Amino acid sequence: MNSRIIGLRVAGSIFGIICIAQLVRLLTGFQILIAGYELPSWPNKVAFVILGGLCIWMWKLSYAGSE
């Protein structure tokens, strides 16, 4: 395995972990307060979709590069 494949897998794993954190906030309804104002949950929905896509893309690239 070369460093490019390892880098893609590490990046994909980090995107996946953050994607799961976004999903957990959506499912639990955890509130985030900034200066007394609650952060809405719609940015988490957008982040979940984008990060999930990036995670899958990085892992697919890592397998395509290992052939």
Stockholm file with secondary structure:
# STOCKHOLM 1.0

chainA/1-67         MNSRIIGLRVAGSIFGIICIAQLVRLLTGFQILIAGYELPSWPNKVAFVILGGLCIWMWKLSYAGSE
#=GR chainA/1-67 SS CCHHHHHHHHHHHHHHHHHHHHHHHHHHTCCCEETTEECCSHHHHHHHHHHHHHHHHHHHHHHHHTC
#=GC SS_cons        CCHHHHHHHHHHHHHHHHHHHHHHHHHHTCCCEETTEECCSHHHHHHHHHHHHHHHHHHHHHHHHTC
//
